[in-house]
Amino acid sequence: MRTYTPKDDVQKKPYYTDRYWVAPQVAKSDVAEDAVFAADLEAIKAKFDVLDAYIQVGQMVVVINACDNYGVVELLKTVCDYNQLSEMSAIDWLATEGKFEIFYQMLSMSKRKRVRIKCKIGEKESIQSVEKLFRSADWSEREMYDMFGVVVNNHPFMKRILMPDDWEGFPLRKTYPLQGDEFAQWYEVDKIFGKEAREIIGPENRDPARVDRYDTERFARLGHEVPRGADISQGEPDTPLVYQEEGGVFMVQKFDAEKSVVISDRDR
């Protein structure tokens, strides 16, 4: 099987098109406007370099060096009382910056405050695991590796979590084809039936937005249902849209599509 060759310019070409629409930035404000955030930021600055810090959508965002990720998360947990790591993942900025953005979303239950820690690493660089600080990071870091290819050092079980172990490529990178590559199209066919069955079965359709009226056995096409294996070469019969079996249900009126009315007045 041919290994898929990444098209390195795929992301750059459509970056500012409808396919990859970039939302405008939300307004930022100074951290000094919030006393709690200002104190937390000073605690971080006392031990680590802070590249940028601001308040956005009611939470403090702190940009740090990637080598300090474990120490900053540890400080926020033990000193600043941010006792939950509610989310962490990566963002693919390879086309514009050649880097991944790694973020940690932290919550303080006592302060009722949220902090987002951000750092950036190169495509071939790795990041330190924070699983020892927060167990919730275990699966999140594995998913980050599985979907983006970001390697996490000192993780207790650094393997794919969603895709098969022998999968090629990283599905959430923007260079990954939306309909899958050659490897994805033939993966299950090759695994289950063998490569000799390719011409008989055909490639897989991995586009979730595609609807084919002739998929499977054609017995579940709404309004044109036919028995399994029926010959529709001369056309499909129309089936009235009546969403209730014969006899109906007690005290429930049978729905008739022809008698239905579309309400255009939203305030009605």
TORDREN-168547 format. One line per 8 residues: for each residue x, y, z of N, C-alpha, C, O, CB. Coordinates in steps of 0.1 Angstrom, whole numbers. Glycine has a CB too. Layout:
<sites>
X,Y,Z,X,Y,Z,X,Y,Z,X,Y,Z,X,Y,Z ~ ...;
</sites>
This chain:
<sites>
8,-12,0,0,0,0,9,12,0,19,13,7,-9,0,12 ~ 5,22,-8,13,34,-9,10,43,4,-1,44,8,10,42,-21 ~ 21,48,10,19,57,21,14,70,16,20,75,6,32,58,29 ~ 5,76,23,-1,89,19,10,100,20,17,101,31,-13,93,27 ~ 12,107,10,22,118,10,15,131,13,7,136,5,30,119,-4 ~ 18,138,24,11,150,28,13,161,17,24,163,12,16,155,41 ~ 3,169,14,4,180,5,6,192,14,-3,198,20,-9,182,-3 ~ 19,196,15,23,206,25,17,220,23,16,228,33,38,207,25;
12,223,11,6,236,9,-9,236,10,-15,246,7,10,241,-5 ~ -15,225,13,-30,224,14,-35,234,23,-46,240,20,-34,210,17 ~ -29,235,35,-35,244,45,-33,259,42,-41,267,44,-28,241,59 ~ -21,262,36,-18,276,33,-28,281,22,-32,293,23,-4,277,28 ~ -31,273,12,-39,278,1,-53,283,5,-57,294,1,-40,268,-10 ~ -60,274,12,-74,278,16,-75,285,29,-86,286,34,-83,266,15 ~ -64,289,35,-65,294,49,-75,305,51,-82,304,61,-51,298,53 ~ -75,315,43,-85,326,45,-96,325,35,-100,335,29,-77,339,44;
-101,313,33,-113,311,25,-124,306,34,-123,305,46,-110,301,13 ~ -135,303,28,-147,298,35,-144,285,42,-150,282,52,-159,296,26 ~ -134,277,37,-132,264,43,-125,266,57,-129,258,66,-122,256,34 ~ -116,275,58,-110,278,71,-113,292,76,-103,300,76,-95,274,71 ~ -125,295,79,-128,309,83,-122,311,97,-124,303,106,-144,311,83 ~ -116,323,98,-109,326,110,-118,337,117,-119,348,112,-95,332,108 ~ -123,334,129,-132,343,136,-124,355,141,-112,353,145,-139,336,148 ~ -130,367,141,-123,378,147,-120,377,162,-128,370,169,-131,391,144;
-109,383,166,-105,382,180,-115,390,189,-120,400,186,-91,388,182 ~ -118,383,201,-127,390,211,-118,400,218,-106,399,219,-133,379,221 ~ -124,411,223,-117,422,229,-110,417,241,-114,409,249,-127,433,233 ~ -98,423,243,-89,419,255,-89,431,264,-90,443,260,-75,415,250 ~ -87,428,277,-85,439,287,-73,436,296,-68,425,296,-98,440,296 ~ -69,446,303,-57,445,312,-60,436,324,-70,437,330,-52,459,316 ~ -50,428,328,-51,419,339,-53,428,352,-59,423,362,-39,410,341 ~ -47,440,352,-48,448,364,-62,452,368,-65,457,379,-40,461,362;
-71,450,359,-85,454,361,-92,444,371,-103,447,377,-93,454,349 ~ -86,432,373,-92,423,382,-81,419,393,-70,414,390,-96,410,374 ~ -84,422,406,-75,420,416,-71,406,418,-59,403,421,-80,425,429 ~ -80,396,417,-77,382,418,-67,378,408,-57,371,410,-90,374,418 ~ -70,381,395,-62,377,384,-48,383,385,-38,377,382,-68,381,371 ~ -48,396,389,-35,403,391,-26,396,401,-14,395,398,-38,418,395 ~ -32,392,412,-24,385,422,-19,371,417,-7,368,419,-32,383,435 ~ -27,364,409,-23,351,404,-12,353,393,-3,345,393,-35,344,397;
-13,364,385,-3,366,375,10,370,382,21,365,377,-7,378,366 ~ 10,377,393,23,381,400,29,368,405,41,367,406,20,391,411 ~ 21,359,410,27,346,415,34,338,404,44,332,407,15,338,421 ~ 28,339,392,34,332,381,47,339,377,58,332,375,25,331,369 ~ 47,352,376,58,360,371,70,359,381,82,360,377,54,374,370 ~ 67,356,394,78,354,404,87,343,401,98,342,406,72,353,418 ~ 82,333,394,90,320,391,92,317,376,101,310,373,83,309,398 ~ 84,323,368,84,319,354,83,332,345,78,342,349,73,309,350;
89,330,333,87,341,323,73,341,317,68,330,313,98,339,311 ~ 67,352,316,54,354,310,55,362,298,59,373,298,43,361,320 ~ 51,356,286,53,362,273,41,372,271,43,383,264,53,352,262 ~ 30,369,276,18,378,274,7,374,284,7,362,288,13,377,259 ~ -1,383,288,-12,381,297,-23,391,295,-20,403,294,-7,381,312 ~ -35,386,295,-47,395,293,-59,388,298,-59,376,300,-48,400,278 ~ -70,396,299,-83,390,303,-92,391,290,-92,401,283,-90,399,314 ~ -98,379,288,-106,378,276,-118,369,279,-117,358,284,-98,372,264;
-130,374,276,-143,367,279,-143,363,294,-147,352,297,-144,355,270 ~ -139,372,303,-140,370,317,-130,360,323,-131,357,335,-153,365,320 ~ -120,356,315,-110,347,320,-96,352,317,-94,360,307,-111,333,315 ~ -86,349,325,-72,353,323,-65,343,314,-66,331,316,-65,355,336 ~ -59,349,304,-51,341,294,-36,344,297,-32,356,296,-55,343,279 ~ -28,334,299,-13,336,302,-5,328,292,-7,316,290,-10,332,316 ~ 3,335,284,12,328,274,26,326,280,32,336,285,12,337,261 ~ 30,314,280,43,310,286,52,303,277,48,300,265,41,302,299;
64,300,281,73,292,273,69,277,275,65,273,286,88,294,277 ~ 70,269,264,66,255,265,73,247,276,68,238,281,67,249,251 ~ 86,251,278,94,243,288,89,245,302,93,238,311,108,247,287 ~ 80,255,304,76,258,318,61,253,320,56,256,331,76,273,320 ~ 56,245,311,42,242,312,39,234,325,29,237,332,38,233,300 ~ 47,224,329,45,216,341,45,225,353,37,224,362,55,205,342 ~ 56,233,354,58,242,366,46,252,368,42,254,379,71,249,365 ~ 42,258,357,31,268,358,18,261,362,11,266,371,29,275,345;
15,250,356,3,243,360,3,238,375,-7,239,382,0,230,351 ~ 15,234,379,17,229,393,15,241,402,9,240,413,31,223,395 ~ 21,253,399,19,264,407,5,269,408,0,272,419,28,276,402 ~ -2,269,397,-16,273,398,-25,263,406,-34,268,413,-22,273,383 ~ -21,251,406,-29,241,414,-25,242,429,-34,243,437,-25,227,409 ~ -13,243,432,-8,242,446,-8,256,454,-11,256,466,5,236,447 ~ -5,266,446,-4,279,453,-16,288,450,-21,295,459,8,286,447 ~ -21,288,438,-32,297,434,-46,291,435,-56,297,433,-30,302,420;
-47,278,439,-59,271,441,-68,269,429,-80,270,430,-67,278,452 ~ -62,266,418,-69,263,406,-69,247,406,-60,241,401,-63,269,393 ~ -80,242,411,-80,228,414,-87,219,404,-88,207,406,-88,226,427 ~ -90,224,392,-95,216,381,-89,219,368,-87,231,365,-111,218,380 ~ -85,209,361,-80,210,347,-92,206,338,-94,194,336,-67,202,344 ~ -100,215,334,-113,212,327,-111,208,313,-119,201,307,-122,223,328 ~ -100,213,307,-98,210,292,-84,213,289,-77,221,294,-108,218,284 ~ -78,205,279,-65,208,273,-65,201,260,-71,191,258,-54,203,282;
-58,208,251,-57,202,237,-47,210,229,-39,218,235,-70,201,230 ~ -47,208,216,-38,216,207,-46,223,196,-57,219,194,-27,206,201 ~ -40,233,190,-45,240,179,-34,240,168,-23,243,171,-50,254,183 ~ -38,237,156,-29,236,145,-27,250,138,-36,255,131,-34,226,134 ~ -15,256,141,-11,268,134,1,266,125,9,275,123,-9,279,145 ~ 2,254,120,14,250,112,15,259,99,26,262,95,14,236,108 ~ 4,262,93,4,269,81,10,283,82,18,288,74,-9,270,74 ~ 6,290,93,10,304,95,22,306,104,30,316,102,-2,312,101;
24,297,113,35,299,123,45,287,124,55,288,130,29,301,136 ~ 41,276,118,49,264,119,49,258,133,58,251,136,63,267,115 ~ 38,261,140,38,256,154,24,251,158,14,254,151,42,267,164 ~ 23,243,169,11,240,175,9,248,188,19,252,194,11,224,179 ~ -3,252,191,-6,259,203,-12,249,213,-22,242,210,-16,271,201 ~ -6,248,225,-10,239,235,-17,247,246,-11,257,250,1,230,241 ~ -29,244,250,-36,252,260,-41,243,271,-45,231,269,-48,260,254 ~ -41,249,283,-46,242,295,-57,251,301,-54,263,305,-35,240,306;
-69,246,302,-81,254,308,-83,250,322,-86,239,325,-94,252,299 ~ -80,260,332,-80,256,346,-91,264,353,-95,276,349,-67,259,352 ~ -97,258,363,-108,264,371,-105,264,386,-101,254,391,-121,257,368 ~ -108,275,392,-107,276,407,-121,276,413,-128,285,410,-99,288,412 ~ -125,265,420,-138,265,425,-140,275,437,-151,280,438,-141,250,431 ~ -129,277,444,-130,287,455,-131,301,451,-138,309,457,-118,285,465 ~ -123,304,440,-123,318,435,-134,321,425,-137,332,422,-109,321,430 ~ -139,310,419,-148,311,408,-142,319,396,-148,328,390,-161,318,412;
-130,315,393,-122,321,382,-116,310,373,-114,299,377,-110,329,388 ~ -115,314,361,-109,305,350,-96,311,345,-95,323,342,-119,302,339 ~ -86,303,343,-73,307,337,-70,298,325,-71,286,326,-62,307,347 ~ -66,303,314,-61,295,303,-46,298,301,-41,309,299,-69,299,290 ~ -38,287,302,-24,287,300,-21,283,285,-26,272,281,-16,278,310 ~ -13,291,278,-10,288,264,5,288,262,12,296,268,-17,298,255 ~ 9,279,253,23,278,249,24,273,235,14,267,230,32,270,259 ~ 35,274,228,36,269,214,48,261,213,59,264,219,36,281,205;
47,250,205,58,241,202,59,239,187,49,240,180,57,228,210 ~ 71,235,182,72,232,168,66,218,165,63,211,174,87,232,164 ~ 65,216,152,59,203,147,66,191,152,60,181,156,58,203,132 ~ 79,192,153,88,180,158,91,181,172,98,172,177,100,179,150 ~ 86,191,180,89,192,194,79,185,202,68,181,197,90,207,198 ~ 82,183,215,73,176,224,70,185,236,76,195,238,80,163,229 ~ 61,180,244,56,188,256,56,179,268,55,167,267,42,194,254 ~ 58,185,280,59,177,292,44,173,297,35,182,297,66,184,303;
42,161,301,29,156,306,26,163,320,35,165,328,29,141,307 ~ 13,166,321,8,171,334,-1,161,341,-9,164,350,1,185,333 ~ 0,148,336,-9,138,342,-7,136,356,-16,132,363,-7,125,334 ~ 5,138,361,8,136,376,1,146,384,-2,144,396,23,136,378 ~ -2,158,378,-9,168,386,-24,167,385,-32,169,394,-5,182,380 ~ -29,163,373,-43,161,370,-46,149,362,-41,147,351,-49,174,363 ~ -53,139,368,-56,127,361,-64,129,349,-64,121,339,-64,117,370 ~ -72,140,348,-80,143,336,-71,145,324,-76,145,313,-88,155,338;
-58,148,326,-49,151,315,-45,138,308,-40,138,296,-36,158,320 ~ -47,126,314,-43,113,308,-49,111,294,-42,110,285,-48,102,318 ~ -62,111,293,-69,109,280,-67,121,271,-66,119,259,-83,105,282 ~ -67,133,277,-66,145,268,-53,145,261,-52,149,250,-68,157,277 ~ -42,141,268,-29,141,262,-28,130,252,-21,132,241,-18,139,273 ~ -34,119,254,-34,108,244,-42,112,232,-38,109,221,-40,95,250 ~ -53,119,234,-61,124,222,-53,134,214,-54,135,202,-74,130,227 ~ -46,143,221,-37,153,215,-27,146,206,-24,151,195,-31,162,225;
-21,135,211,-11,128,203,-18,121,191,-13,121,180,-4,117,212 ~ -30,115,194,-37,107,184,-42,116,172,-40,113,161,-49,100,190 ~ -47,128,175,-53,137,165,-44,146,159,-46,150,147,-65,144,172 ~ -33,151,166,-24,161,161,-10,156,159,-2,162,152,-24,173,170 ~ -7,145,166,7,140,165,17,147,175,29,146,173,12,142,151 ~ 11,154,185,19,160,195,24,150,205,16,144,212,11,172,202 ~ 37,148,206,42,138,216,43,144,230,48,156,231,56,133,211 ~ 39,137,240,38,141,253,48,133,261,47,121,263,24,141,260;
59,139,267,69,132,274,64,128,288,56,135,294,82,141,275 ~ 69,116,292,66,111,306,51,108,308,47,107,320,70,121,316 ~ 44,106,298,30,101,299,30,86,302,38,79,296,22,104,286 ~ 22,81,311,22,67,315,18,57,304,22,46,305,14,65,327 ~ 11,62,294,7,52,284,4,60,271,-7,62,267,-6,45,288 ~ 15,64,264,14,73,252,11,65,240,20,61,232,27,80,251 ~ -2,62,238,-7,55,226,-19,62,221,-25,70,228,-10,40,230 ~ -23,58,209,-35,64,203,-47,60,212,-46,49,218,-37,59,188;
-57,68,212,-69,65,220,-81,64,212,-91,57,216,-70,76,230 ~ -82,70,200,-94,69,192,-92,61,179,-100,53,175,-99,83,188 ~ -81,64,173,-77,57,160,-70,44,163,-64,42,174,-69,66,151 ~ -70,34,154,-62,22,156,-47,25,157,-42,35,152,-64,12,144 ~ -40,16,164,-26,18,167,-18,19,154,-8,27,154,-21,7,175 ~ -22,13,143,-14,13,131,-19,24,121,-16,23,109,-15,-1,124 ~ -27,33,126,-33,44,117,-22,53,112,-12,56,120,-44,52,124 ~ -23,57,100,-13,67,94,-19,81,93,-30,83,88,-8,62,80;
-12,91,99,-17,104,98,-24,108,111,-27,100,119,-25,106,86 ~ -27,121,111,-34,127,123,-46,135,119,-45,146,113,-23,136,131 ~ -58,130,122,-70,135,115,-74,149,118,-81,155,110,-81,127,120 ~ -69,156,129,-73,169,132,-63,180,127,-65,192,130,-76,171,147 ~ -53,175,121,-44,185,114,-51,191,102,-59,183,95,-30,179,110 ~ -49,203,99,-56,209,88,-52,204,74,-58,207,64,-55,224,89 ~ -40,198,74,-35,192,61,-41,178,59,-40,173,48,-20,191,61 ~ -48,173,68,-54,160,67,-66,161,58,-75,169,60,-58,153,80;
-67,153,47,-79,154,38,-92,152,45,-94,143,53,-77,144,26 ~ -102,160,41,-115,160,48,-122,146,45,-130,142,53,-123,171,43 ~ -119,140,34,-125,127,30,-116,116,33,-118,105,28,-130,127,16 ~ -105,118,40,-96,107,42,-86,105,30,-89,110,19,-103,94,45 ~ -75,99,33,-66,96,22,-67,82,17,-76,75,21,-51,99,27 ~ -57,77,9,-58,64,4,-58,53,15,-65,43,14,-46,61,-6 ~ -50,56,25,-49,46,37,-63,45,43,-67,34,47,-39,51,47 ~ -70,57,45,-83,56,52,-93,50,44,-102,43,49,-87,71,56;
-93,52,31,-103,46,22,-103,31,22,-113,24,19,-101,52,8 ~ -91,25,24,-90,11,22,-87,3,35,-85,-9,35,-79,7,12 ~ -86,11,46,-82,5,59,-90,-7,63,-85,-18,65,-82,15,70 ~ -104,-5,65,-112,-16,70,-114,-27,59,-115,-39,63,-126,-11,74 ~ -114,-23,47,-115,-34,36,-103,-43,37,-105,-55,36,-116,-27,22 ~ -91,-37,38,-79,-45,38,-78,-54,51,-74,-65,50,-67,-36,37 ~ -83,-48,62,-82,-55,75,-92,-67,75,-88,-77,80,-85,-45,86 ~ -104,-65,71,-114,-75,72,-114,-85,61,-115,-97,63,-128,-68,73;
-113,-80,48,-114,-89,37,-101,-92,30,-100,-101,22,-124,-83,28 ~ -91,-83,32,-79,-84,24,-79,-76,12,-89,-72,7,-77,-99,20 ~ -67,-72,7,-65,-64,-4,-71,-69,-17,-75,-62,-26,-51,-60,-7 ~ -72,-83,-18,-78,-89,-30,-93,-85,-32,-98,-87,-43,-76,-104,-29 ~ -99,-80,-21,-114,-77,-22,-116,-63,-26,-128,-58,-26,-121,-80,-9 ~ -106,-55,-28,-108,-41,-31,-117,-38,-43,-126,-30,-42,-94,-34,-34 ~ -115,-46,-54,-123,-43,-66,-137,-47,-64,-146,-42,-70,-117,-50,-78 ~ -140,-57,-55,-153,-62,-53,-161,-52,-44,-172,-49,-47,-153,-75,-47;
-154,-47,-33,-161,-39,-23,-160,-24,-26,-170,-17,-25,-155,-42,-10 ~ -149,-20,-31,-147,-6,-34,-142,2,-22,-143,-3,-10,-160,0,-39 ~ -138,14,-23,-132,22,-12,-144,26,-3,-155,27,-6,-125,34,-17 ~ -140,29,10,-149,34,20,-152,49,17,-144,56,12,-144,32,34 ~ -165,53,21,-168,67,20,-167,73,34,-175,69,43,-183,69,15 ~ -157,81,36,-155,87,49,-159,102,50,-154,109,58,-140,85,53 ~ -168,106,41,-173,119,41,-186,119,49,-196,115,43,-174,125,27 ~ -187,124,61,-200,123,69,-211,131,63,-222,129,67,-197,126,83;
-207,141,55,-218,150,49,-224,145,37,-234,150,32,-212,164,47 ~ -219,134,31,-223,129,19,-235,119,21,-234,110,29,-212,121,11 ~ -246,121,14,-258,112,15,-260,106,1,-262,114,-9,-270,120,20 ~ -260,93,0,-262,86,-12,-275,79,-12,-277,70,-3,-250,77,-16 ~ -285,82,-20,-298,75,-20,-297,61,-23,-306,53,-20,-308,82,-29 ~ -286,56,-29,-285,42,-32,-276,35,-22,-271,24,-25,-280,41,-46 ~ -273,41,-11,-265,34,-1,-272,21,4,-284,20,4,-262,43,11 ~ -264,12,10,-268,-1,16,-279,-8,7,-276,-10,-5,-274,2,30;
-290,-11,13,-300,-19,6,-312,-11,1,-322,-17,-4,-305,-31,14 ~ -312,2,3,-322,11,-2,-336,9,5,-346,11,-1,-324,10,-17 ~ -336,3,17,-349,1,23,-352,11,34,-362,10,41,-349,-13,29 ~ -344,22,35,-347,32,45,-347,46,40,-343,56,47,-336,31,56 ~ -350,47,27,-351,61,21,-365,66,24,-375,61,19,-348,60,6 ~ -365,77,32,-377,82,37,-387,86,25,-383,94,16,-375,95,46 ~ -399,81,26,-409,84,16,-408,75,4,-417,75,-5,-407,98,11 ~ -398,66,3,-397,57,-8,-391,44,-4,-384,37,-11,-387,63,-19;
-396,39,8,-391,27,14,-396,15,5,-407,15,0,-396,25,28 ~ -387,5,3,-390,-7,-4,-384,-19,4,-375,-17,12,-384,-7,-19 ~ -389,-31,2,-384,-42,9,-369,-45,6,-364,-40,-5,-392,-55,6 ~ -363,-52,14,-349,-55,12,-346,-62,-1,-353,-72,-4,-343,-63,24 ~ -337,-57,-9,-333,-63,-21,-343,-61,-33,-342,-68,-43,-331,-78,-19 ~ -353,-53,-31,-363,-51,-41,-357,-45,-54,-348,-37,-53,-375,-42,-36 ~ -363,-48,-65,-358,-42,-78,-364,-28,-80,-377,-27,-81,-362,-52,-90 ~ -356,-18,-81,-361,-5,-83,-356,1,-96,-356,13,-98,-357,5,-71;
-353,-8,-105,-348,-4,-118,-359,4,-126,-355,12,-135,-343,-16,-127 ~ -371,2,-123,-382,9,-130,-388,21,-122,-398,27,-125,-394,-1,-133 ~ -380,24,-111,-385,35,-102,-389,30,-89,-392,18,-87,-396,42,-109 ~ -389,39,-79,-392,36,-65,-406,40,-62,-410,51,-66,-382,42,-55 ~ -414,32,-55,-428,37,-52,-428,47,-41,-419,48,-33,-436,25,-47 ~ -438,56,-42,-439,66,-32,-446,60,-20,-457,54,-21,-447,79,-37 ~ -441,63,-8,-447,58,4,-452,70,12,-444,79,16,-437,50,13 ~ -465,71,16,-470,82,23,-462,84,37,-459,74,43,-485,81,26;
-459,96,40,-452,99,53,-462,99,64,-467,109,68,-444,112,52 ~ -464,87,70,-473,86,81,-465,79,92,-462,67,92,-486,77,77 ~ -462,87,102,-452,82,113,-460,75,124,-459,80,135,-444,94,118 ~ -467,65,121,-473,57,131,-478,44,124,-483,44,113,-485,64,138 ~ -476,33,131,-481,20,125,-496,19,125,-503,27,131,-475,8,133 ~ -501,9,117,-515,7,116,-521,5,130,-516,-3,138,-518,-5,106 ~ -533,11,132,-539,9,145,-536,21,154,-544,24,163,-535,-4,151 ~ -524,27,152,-521,39,160,-518,36,174,-517,24,179,-531,49,159;
-516,46,182,-513,46,196,-525,53,203,-529,63,199,-500,52,199 ~ -529,48,214,-541,53,222,-538,68,225,-528,71,231,-543,45,234 ~ -548,76,221,-548,90,224,-538,98,217,-535,110,220,-547,92,239 ~ -531,92,207,-521,99,199,-526,100,185,-528,90,178,-507,93,200 ~ -527,112,180,-533,114,166,-522,110,156,-510,115,157,-538,128,164 ~ -526,103,146,-516,99,135,-512,111,127,-520,119,124,-522,88,126 ~ -499,112,125,-493,123,117,-495,121,102,-491,110,97,-478,126,120 ~ -500,130,95,-502,130,81,-494,142,75,-497,153,77,-517,130,77;
-484,139,67,-475,149,61,-483,159,53,-480,171,52,-464,143,53 ~ -493,154,46,-501,163,37,-509,173,44,-513,184,39,-510,155,28 ~ -513,170,57,-521,179,65,-512,188,74,-518,196,82,-531,171,73 ~ -499,186,74,-491,194,82,-490,208,77,-491,211,65,-477,188,84 ~ -487,218,86,-486,232,83,-472,237,88,-469,234,100,-498,240,89 ~ -465,244,80,-453,250,84,-456,264,90,-461,273,82,-442,251,72 ~ -452,267,102,-455,280,109,-444,289,106,-432,287,109,-457,278,124 ~ -447,300,99,-437,310,96,-436,321,106,-425,328,107,-440,317,82;
-446,323,115,-446,333,125,-439,328,137,-445,319,144,-460,338,128 ~ -427,332,140,-420,326,152,-426,330,165,-424,323,175,-405,331,152 ~ -433,341,166,-439,346,178,-453,340,181,-460,343,191,-441,361,178 ~ -457,331,172,-471,325,173,-472,316,185,-482,310,188,-474,318,160;
</sites>
